[in-house]
Amino acid sequence: MWGVSAGGYFSFAGAIVAFGIHPALDYFVGKKKPTGLFGQILFHPKIANFLLFSSAPFCFLFLIFSLKNFSIHTDAISIAGNILSTGVLLGVIAINTAHELVHRRQNWQRMLGLFNLTLVNFTWWKVAHVDLHHRHVSTPLDHASSKKNELVYAFWVRNFFNSLIESYQFKPKACAAYTGFNIFFNLGVFYFFSFQIWIFSILISILAIIMLLTVDFIEHYGLERKIVDSGRYEPVRHEHSWDCHYLLTNLTLFNLGYHSHHHWRASAQFDTLTLQSAAPEMKYGYSLMMLRSLIGKN
């Protein structure tokens, strides 16, 4: 918030922390587990859930704060930094916590996840992820599983549009209702701010969604489930997702790096996930792996 409020080049602070400072610290701290008293406190169910549930009001207030600052700092540098930093933050926090929440069994928690997705115009992703991705992961039927030697930019387009179309085909009524949430929210932004600031909010959403699409790219890159004698794909196993062992990645992303466990037991809460020895291991933490994918390295 400080960078957005300060304006100018300081408005890039959020993006610099996420993709400059964080990957450096992640690499320096290395592959560790949050053990001892620290780990017990951080992943205590009540504390874990508090952090998770508080993401909704935090992301909403941060987005409103950022939108208001477009009227305060009107120079091009401040606007570009605000869009980039806010998009990155919402991609890291809003979509990531929504990923956890839409898997929860309690309806009010799933609605919190939808609220976070509404902030970035991505509500239909609930169907794409829960109903389609988890069913077809690491097969040609899954648009969110990247192929070996596929470029991330081509993957963005293939994943986004094919997942969008298939989600509406699979659950048209649910997706129509979710789209209604987005329309209502966008009308609110347009009414309380301006057309120009609404355009900025759309750009923020695009950046947040690109963050998610890039995470999709690195989590299953080049991994394939085999067809067994029955003609069906083999069951999902740990070796069909890349795990990340880096401590800061998992502390800041709600154990997203324990991804093979998540696909094995999608209903398991993030604070109960563990690394799986059978899963292939990412060379670096998420932020650095995402940056590498942008230059064609996997």
HUTALIN-V748080 format. One line per field, one symbol per residue. ss: DSSP state (h for helix, s for strand, l for the rest). burial: b if it has 9 or more other C-alpha atoms within 8 Angstrom, else e. A space follows every 50 residues. Layout:
ss->???
burial->???
//
This chain:
ss->lhhhhhlhhhhhhhhhhhhhhhhhhhhhhllllllhhhhhhhllhhhhhh hhhhhhhhhhhhhhhhhhhllllllhhhhhhhhhhhhhhhhhhhhhhhhh hlllllhhhhhhhhhhhhllllllhhhhhhhhhhhhllllllllllllll lhhhhhhhhhhhhhhhhhhhlhhhhhhhhhhhhhhhhhhhhhllhhhhhh hhhhhhhhhhhhhhhhhhhlllllllslllllsllllhhhlsslllhhhh hhllllllhhhhhhlllllhhhlllllllssllllhhhhhhhhhllll
burial->eebbbebbbbbbbbbbbbbbbbbebbbebbeeeeeeeebbeebbeebbee eebebbeebbebbebbbbbbeebeeeebbbbbbbbbbbbbbbbbbbbbbb bbbbeeeebbbbbbbbbbbbbbbbbbbbbbbbbbebbbbeebbbbbeeee ebeebbebbbebbbebbbeebbeebbebbebbeebbeebbeebbeebbeb bbbbbbbbbbbbbbbbbbbbbbbebebeeeeebeebebbbbbbbbbbbbb eebbbbbbbbbbbbeeeeebbebebbeebbebebbbbbbbbbbbeeee
//
